[in-house]
């Protein structure tokens, strides 16, 4: 097998979630990168930032769309994986992939 190792790549993306049904808007920004150590081994990482508006509580884990029942004073619902309404969320990961 022959080929050239691509030493580094960067990928960026911007997403906009409009949840409707009383759950506001949340743009998300991501930046991902890989660095080739060899033909079979890559280092990889990604960072993500999600900015909720005042009535949105979307999380980087996806969550569910629909009426906002989490952190809602009327329902009393709470969740440890979702940010509070109007608060943002930041996450990062890093790892290594090996292809056999």
N, C-alpha and C positions, 0 to 999 in steps of 0.2 A: 504494500500500500504506500503510495507516494502522495505528497501534498505539502502545502505550505501552512505553517501554524500562524493563525491570525493572532498577534500578541494581545490586542485589546479591542473591545467594542463597548460602546455606550448607547443606551436606548432611553429616550425620555418619552413621556406621555402625559396628557392632561385629559381628565374625564370630568363630566359634569352630571351629577345626579339630581334630578328634579323629582322628588318623591310624591308631590301632590298630596291630596288627602290630609292636609294639615301638618305635613312633616318637612316642609321647606326644601332648601337647596344645599348642595354640598359639592364644591369642586375638589378634585383629588389630583395631586401632582406626584409623579413617580420618576425615578431615575434608577436605571439598572446598568450594571457593568459586568463584563467577563474579562478575564485575563488568562490567556493560554500558557500554561507551563510546559505542555508538550502536546502531541497530537491527540492523546487520550485524556489529559487532565486539564481541567479548567477551574479557576477560582471564580466565584460568582457572588454578587451582592446586589441588594436593592434597597432603596429607601422610598418611603411613601409618606405623604402628608395630606390629610383630609381636613378641609376647613368648613365647618358647619356654620350656617347662618343662625340667627337667634332662636328659631323654632325647630331646628334640625338636630338630630342626634345620630346620624349615620356613623358607622364605624368602619375601619379598614378591613374588618373580617366579613364584610358584606351585609350582615344583618338582614332584616326583612323590611320590605316597603309596606306602606299603608299608614293607617292612623297612628299617630305618635302616642303610644301607651307607656313607653319607658320614660322615666323622669317626668311624668305628667302629674301635676298636683291633683287632678280630678280622680285618676285611677290609683295613684300611689305606687305605680309600678317602678321598679328599679332594675338595673342590670350592671354587673361588674365589667362586661366586655364592651359595652357601648359607652361613648362619652356622654356627659350631661349635655342638655340642649345648649347650643351656642358655643360649646367647647370643641376644640380641634383634637386631632389624634395624629401621632407620628409613630412610625414603626420602621425597623430595619432588620435585615437578616444578611448573613454571609455564610458561604459554604464552599464545598469542593465537589466537583463531579468527575467521575472516572468512567470512561467508556471502555468496555472489553471487547 
